[in-house]
Amino acid sequence: MSNRNGISGYTHTQTQIDDYANQNNPNSHAYQANNDNHANQCNPNNANYAGHKK
């Protein structure tokens, strides 16, 4: 049975595992940056809004 909750050390390098962990850790800068970016893309008052036309 496959591991459905994450990544495996058999198929990924330590750097890939560390990056995955940082992206899924609420205390990490990468996690917060991803959430901020998503919020900006969904906010019509932000220049990064997905529907924004220049």
DSSP file (Angstrom, degrees, kcal/mol; ACC not computed):
  #  RESIDUE AA STRUCTURE BP1 BP2  ACC     N-H-->O    O-->H-N    N-H-->O    O-->H-N    TCO  KAPPA ALPHA  PHI   PSI    X-CA   Y-CA   Z-CA
    1    1 A M              0   0    0      0, 0.0     2,-0.1     0, 0.0     3,-0.0   0.000 360.0 360.0 360.0 140.2    0.0    0.0    0.0
    2    2 A S        -     0   0    0      1,-0.1     2,-0.8     2,-0.0     0, 0.0  -0.389 360.0-106.0 -81.6 158.0    1.3    3.4   -0.9
    3    3 A N        -     0   0    0      1,-0.1     3,-0.3    -2,-0.1    -1,-0.1  -0.749  36.4-179.9 -82.7 112.0    2.0    6.3    1.6
    4    4 A R        +     0   0    0     -2,-0.8     2,-0.3     1,-0.2    -1,-0.1   0.552  66.8  64.7 -92.9  -8.6   -0.9    8.7    1.0
    5    5 A N  S    S-     0   0    0      2,-0.0     2,-0.3     0, 0.0    -1,-0.2  -0.437 113.6 -30.6-116.0  59.0    0.1   11.3    3.6
    6    6 A G  S    S-     0   0    0     -2,-0.3     2,-0.3    -3,-0.3    -3,-0.0  -0.959  82.7 -51.7 138.7-155.1    3.4   12.7    2.4
    7    7 A I        -     0   0    0     -2,-0.3     2,-0.3    10,-0.1    -3,-0.0  -0.846  43.6-120.1-126.0 161.5    6.4   11.7    0.5
    8    8 A S    >>  -     0   0    0     -2,-0.3     4,-1.0     1,-0.1     3,-0.8  -0.787   8.1-139.9-106.7 143.4    8.8    8.8    0.8
    9    9 A G  T 34 S+     0   0    0     -2,-0.3    -1,-0.1     1,-0.2     5,-0.1   0.627 103.8  65.3 -69.8 -14.4   12.6    8.8    1.4
   10   10 A Y  T 34 S+     0   0    0      1,-0.2    -1,-0.2     3,-0.0     3,-0.0   0.757 114.1  27.5 -77.4 -25.0   12.8    6.0   -1.1
   11   11 A T  T <4 S+     0   0    0     -3,-0.8     2,-0.3     2,-0.1    -2,-0.2   0.446 118.0  56.0-117.2  -2.6   11.6    8.2   -4.0
   12   12 A H  S  < S-     0   0    0     -4,-1.0     2,-0.1    -5,-0.0    -1,-0.1  -0.952  75.3-117.6-134.5 151.3   12.7   11.7   -2.9
   13   13 A T     >  -     0   0    0     -2,-0.3     4,-2.2     1,-0.1     5,-0.2  -0.336  36.0-106.5 -77.7 166.2   16.0   13.4   -1.9
   14   14 A Q  H  > S+     0   0    0      1,-0.2     4,-2.7     2,-0.2     5,-0.2   0.876 121.8  54.9 -62.4 -36.8   16.5   14.9    1.5
   15   15 A T  H  > S+     0   0    0      2,-0.2     4,-2.5     1,-0.2    -1,-0.2   0.913 108.5  48.1 -62.7 -42.5   16.2   18.4    0.0
   16   16 A Q  H  > S+     0   0    0      2,-0.2     4,-2.3     1,-0.2    -2,-0.2   0.894 112.0  49.6 -64.5 -39.7   12.8   17.5   -1.6
   17   17 A I  H  X S+     0   0    0     -4,-2.2     4,-2.3     2,-0.2    -2,-0.2   0.914 111.6  48.6 -64.8 -42.7   11.6   16.0    1.8
   18   18 A D  H  X S+     0   0    0     -4,-2.7     4,-2.4     2,-0.2    -2,-0.2   0.911 111.2  49.9 -63.8 -42.9   12.7   19.2    3.6
   19   19 A D  H  X S+     0   0    0     -4,-2.5     4,-2.1     2,-0.2    -2,-0.2   0.915 111.1  49.1 -62.1 -43.2   11.0   21.4    1.1
   20   20 A Y  H  X S+     0   0    0     -4,-2.3     4,-0.8     1,-0.2    -1,-0.2   0.914 111.1  50.1 -61.2 -43.8    7.8   19.4    1.4
   21   21 A A  H >< S+     0   0    0     -4,-2.3     3,-0.7     1,-0.2    -2,-0.2   0.908 110.6  49.3 -62.9 -42.3    8.0   19.6    5.2
   22   22 A N  H >< S+     0   0    0     -4,-2.4     3,-1.1     1,-0.2     9,-0.6   0.869 107.8  53.9 -65.4 -37.0    8.5   23.4    5.1
   23   23 A Q  H 3< S+     0   0    0     -4,-2.1    -1,-0.2     1,-0.2    -2,-0.2   0.674 114.4  41.9 -72.1 -15.9    5.5   23.9    2.7
   24   24 A N  T << S+     0   0    0     -4,-0.8    -1,-0.2    -3,-0.7    -2,-0.2   0.172  93.0  94.4-115.9  16.0    3.2   22.0    5.1
   25   25 A N    X   -     0   0    0     -3,-1.1     3,-2.4     1,-0.1     6,-0.4  -0.941  62.8-151.7-111.7 114.4    4.4   23.5    8.4
   26   26 A P  T 3  S+     0   0    0      0, 0.0    -1,-0.1     0, 0.0    -4,-0.0   0.682  96.0  58.0 -60.1 -16.9    2.4   26.5    9.7
   27   27 A N  T 3  S+     0   0    0      4,-0.1     2,-0.2     5,-0.0    -5,-0.1   0.421  89.7  96.4 -90.9   1.9    5.5   27.8   11.5
   28   28 A S  S <> S-     0   0    0     -3,-2.4     4,-1.9    -6,-0.2     5,-0.1  -0.627  74.7-132.8 -96.6 151.4    7.6   28.0    8.3
   29   29 A H  H  > S+     0   0    0     -2,-0.2     4,-2.7     1,-0.2     5,-0.2   0.858 107.9  55.9 -66.6 -36.1    8.2   31.0    6.1
   30   30 A A  H  > S+     0   0    0      2,-0.2     4,-2.1     1,-0.2    -1,-0.2   0.899 107.3  49.0 -63.9 -40.9    7.4   29.0    2.9
   31   31 A Y  H  > S+     0   0    0     -9,-0.6     4,-2.1    -6,-0.4    -2,-0.2   0.933 113.9  45.3 -63.3 -47.2    4.0   28.0    4.3
   32   32 A Q  H  X S+     0   0    0     -4,-1.9     4,-2.6    -7,-0.2    -2,-0.2   0.889 111.5  52.5 -66.1 -39.3    3.1   31.5    5.2
   33   33 A A  H  X S+     0   0    0     -4,-2.7     4,-2.5     2,-0.2    -1,-0.2   0.901 109.2  50.2 -63.4 -40.6    4.4   32.9    1.9
   34   34 A N  H  X S+     0   0    0     -4,-2.1     4,-2.2     2,-0.2    -2,-0.2   0.918 112.3  46.8 -63.5 -43.5    2.2   30.3    0.0
   35   35 A N  H  X S+     0   0    0     -4,-2.1     4,-2.4     2,-0.2    -2,-0.2   0.899 112.3  50.2 -65.8 -40.4   -0.8   31.3    2.0
   36   36 A D  H  X S+     0   0    0     -4,-2.6     4,-2.4     2,-0.2    -2,-0.2   0.915 110.8  49.7 -63.3 -42.9   -0.2   35.0    1.5
   37   37 A N  H  X S+     0   0    0     -4,-2.5     4,-2.1     2,-0.2    -2,-0.2   0.915 111.4  48.6 -62.7 -43.6    0.2   34.5   -2.2
   38   38 A H  H  X S+     0   0    0     -4,-2.2     4,-1.2     1,-0.2    -1,-0.2   0.917 111.4  49.6 -63.0 -43.3   -3.0   32.6   -2.4
   39   39 A A  H  X S+     0   0    0     -4,-2.4     4,-0.5     1,-0.2     3,-0.3   0.900 110.5  50.7 -63.1 -40.5   -4.9   35.3   -0.4
   40   40 A N  H >< S+     0   0    0     -4,-2.4     3,-0.8     1,-0.2     6,-0.3   0.887 108.4  51.8 -64.6 -38.9   -3.5   38.0   -2.7
   41   41 A Q  H 3< S+     0   0    0     -4,-2.1     9,-2.4     1,-0.2    10,-0.3   0.747 112.5  46.2 -70.1 -22.6   -4.6   36.1   -5.8
   42   42 A C  H 3< S+     0   0    0     -4,-1.2    -1,-0.2    -3,-0.3    -2,-0.2   0.462  93.7  90.9 -96.4  -3.2   -8.1   35.8   -4.4
   43   43 A N    X<  -     0   0    0     -3,-0.8     3,-2.1    -4,-0.5     6,-0.2  -0.840  60.6-158.7-100.7 111.9   -8.4   39.4   -3.3
   44   44 A P  T 3  S+     0   0    0      0, 0.0    -1,-0.1     0, 0.0     5,-0.1   0.678  92.5  60.6 -63.4 -15.5   -9.9   41.7   -5.9
   45   45 A N  T 3  S+     0   0    0      3,-0.0     2,-0.3    -3,-0.0    -5,-0.1   0.403  91.4  86.0 -89.6   3.2   -8.4   44.7   -4.2
   46   46 A N  S X  S-     0   0    0     -3,-2.1     3,-1.8    -6,-0.3     6,-0.1  -0.817  79.3-131.2-107.5 144.6   -4.8   43.3   -4.7
   47   47 A A  T 3  S+     0   0    0     -2,-0.3    -1,-0.1     1,-0.3     5,-0.1   0.727 108.3  59.2 -64.7 -21.7   -2.7   43.9   -7.8
   48   48 A N  T 3  S+     0   0    0     -8,-0.1    -1,-0.3    -5,-0.1    -3,-0.0   0.313  74.8 139.2 -89.4   9.0   -2.0   40.1   -7.8
   49   49 A Y    X   -     0   0    0     -3,-1.8     3,-2.0    -6,-0.2    -8,-0.2  -0.295  59.5-129.1 -56.7 133.9   -5.7   39.3   -8.2
   50   50 A A  T 3  S+     0   0    0     -9,-2.4    -1,-0.1     1,-0.3    -8,-0.1   0.789 107.9  45.1 -59.4 -31.0   -6.1   36.5  -10.7
   51   51 A G  T 3  S+     0   0    0    -10,-0.3    -1,-0.3     2,-0.1     2,-0.2   0.369  85.8 126.4 -93.9   5.4   -8.8   38.4  -12.6
   52   52 A H    <   -     0   0    0     -3,-2.0     2,-0.4    -6,-0.1    -5,-0.0  -0.444  41.9-162.9 -71.0 130.4   -6.8   41.6  -12.6
   53   53 A K              0   0    0     -2,-0.2    -2,-0.1     1,-0.1    -4,-0.0  -0.950 360.0 360.0-111.7 132.5   -6.2   43.3  -16.0
   54   54 A K              0   0    0     -2,-0.4    -1,-0.1    -7,-0.0    -2,-0.0   0.465 360.0 360.0 -82.8 360.0   -3.5   45.9  -16.4
